């Protein structure tokens, strides 16, 4: 296979305009597994690792947001200032694979693969992130809810590069957790992010549906039942978890059963509502 190595977002956009069937690679932690097992054999690869712009991040005080480059590795997200500003994202980043995987893997890769088991995706859903894309035709910004359209399917056009993600900075409570078949280096059986944004509860669920699911009924119940979202009673939290589990759409597969996934998401919802795992 041929490997094309741009050094800027503009150059990458021009290459993709000429090679729309090319496969994009940054950290390679998803793609190379499929290549090594002969599940995929791309004819050409566009390697984004040398584009420094994709590893930048910045905050905007006026809008109260943080924009994180799609090529910034998880290791840079799981601690430091980004972890302080978006703690749920840092918690999700820390659950990704091994230290070696976190040094290479990126949020852009999670978005490109768009697996329902993607660790950072429930956080992007709960915080209603904006995904930024670039092509030679210009820039485009897509709400996460419109970006992930199915299992391992997204709305990125073949000539577009995922450049960054914008998230709100909120001083209110947020948290992420997942369940797997062991304590580390595992693909999630169920995952969830709980966040309070502008005094409104949000809850997103991973690995329990074809896409990342928002538990809208559970969110509405909690908003009406809890007079103080920072001090939710056990009774309300358990009912919140029950409603969230009823909104999940899990399947049986080689990692778990639908019944267990539904139970797990209810437990995660209850614990996250009660301030943590």
ABEGO torsion letter per residue (X at the ends): XBBBBBABAAAAAAAAAABAABBBBBAGAAAAAAAAAGABBBABBBBAAABAAAABBBBBAAAGBBBBBAABBAAAAABEAAAAABAAAAAAAAABEBAAAAAABBAAAAAAAGBAABAAAAAAAAAGBBBBBBBAAEBBBBBAAAABAEBGBBABBAABBBABBBBBBBABBBBBBBBBABABGBBBABBBBBBBBGGBBBBBBBGABABBBBBAAAAAAAAAABABAABBBAAAAAAAAAAAAAABBBBBBAABBAAAAAAAAAAAAAAAAAGEX
